[in-house]
Amino acid sequence: MTEGELRAACLELMATAPAVYLTAMGADGYPRIRAMLNLRNRSHYPDHVHLYEGHAEDFMVYLATNTGSPKRRELEADPRIGLYYCTPEEFFGLSLIGDIEIVDDAGVKQAVWANGWERYYPTTGRADDPDYTLLRLYPIRAQGWRNGRAFAFHLTR
């Protein structure tokens, strides 16, 4: 499999995996792993597909969380994270690493907002909810396992 074919397979995994797992460092220095909504999943978030156009080379990812969550504080203290996508039945896993950033741009936050998120952000039930934090990752490295082989490649923004 060429690197181009591998990258295409990784992008397809990102577009179909039911969840993405976020690893961040806790205040005690131990990692915390959480399942997150996979906003790149095109069947769960069809209105988000356009957000990822033009990001086939950099694998950019958006994540949403609560402003008051411990996760937000952990990410502010140490923005180095890992994301993991997988389809266990295919023995295919993709790990992305890099520095997460908090997105404050109201237009971007509105563009990423999804119907149904009112239950997570009930203060206003809209993209301007003070408890809605949008995160973005431009990963620097991808690695994983596919077809019985380990792989790794660098990503550039």
Residue pairs with C-beta under 8 A, 6 or more apart in sequence:
1 9
1 146
1 147
3 153
6 146
6 151
6 153
7 56
7 153
9 92
9 146
10 59
10 85
10 94
10 142
10 144
11 56
11 59
13 85
13 86
13 87
13 92
13 94
14 20
14 38
14 40
14 59
14 61
14 85
14 94
15 40
15 41
15 42
16 41
16 42
16 43
16 87
17 38
17 41
17 85
17 86
17 87
18 38
18 41
18 44
19 35
19 36
19 37
19 38
20 35
20 36
20 37
20 38
20 40
20 61
20 63
20 83
20 84
20 85
21 33
21 34
21 35
21 36
21 83
21 84
21 85
21 86
22 33
22 34
22 35
22 36
22 63
22 71
22 81
22 82
22 83
23 31
23 32
23 33
23 81
23 82
23 83
23 84
24 31
24 32
24 34
24 71
24 74
24 75
24 78
24 81
24 100
25 31
25 32
25 74
25 77
25 78
25 80
26 32
26 70
26 74
27 73
27 74
27 77
32 70
32 71
32 74
34 71
36 63
36 65
37 44
37 63
37 64
38 44
38 45
38 85
39 45
39 48
39 51
39 61
39 62
39 63
39 64
39 112
39 114
40 48
40 52
40 61
40 62
42 48
42 49
45 114
47 114
48 62
48 112
48 114
51 62
51 111
51 112
52 60
57 155
57 156
58 138
58 139
58 155
58 156
58 157
59 96
59 138
59 139
59 142
59 155
60 136
60 137
60 138
60 139
61 83
61 96
61 136
61 137
61 139
62 103
62 112
62 134
62 135
62 136
63 100
63 134
63 135
63 136
63 137
64 112
64 117
64 120
64 132
64 133
64 134
64 135
65 71
65 72
65 133
65 135
66 72
66 120
66 121
66 131
66 132
66 133
67 130
67 131
67 132
67 133
68 131
69 133
72 102
72 133
75 81
75 100
75 102
75 135
76 102
79 99
79 100
79 101
80 97
80 98
80 99
81 97
81 98
81 99
81 100
81 137
82 95
82 96
82 97
83 95
83 96
83 97
83 137
83 139
84 93
84 94
84 95
84 96
85 93
85 94
85 96
86 92
86 93
86 94
87 93
91 145
91 146
91 147
91 148
92 144
92 145
92 146
92 147
93 144
93 145
93 146
94 142
94 143
94 144
95 142
95 143
95 144
96 137
96 139
96 141
96 142
96 155
97 139
97 140
97 141
97 143
98 137
98 138
98 139
98 140
98 141
98 155
99 137
99 140
100 135
100 136
100 137
101 135
101 136
101 137
102 133
102 134
102 135
103 109
103 134
103 135
103 136
106 127
106 128
108 134
109 127
109 128
109 132
109 134
110 127
112 127
112 134
113 126
113 127
113 132
117 132
118 125
118 126
120 132
121 129
121 131
121 132
122 129
123 129
123 130
123 131
124 130
138 155
138 157
139 155
140 154
140 155
141 152
141 153
141 154
141 155
142 151
142 152
142 153
142 154
142 155
143 150
143 151
143 152
143 153
144 150
144 151
144 152
145 151
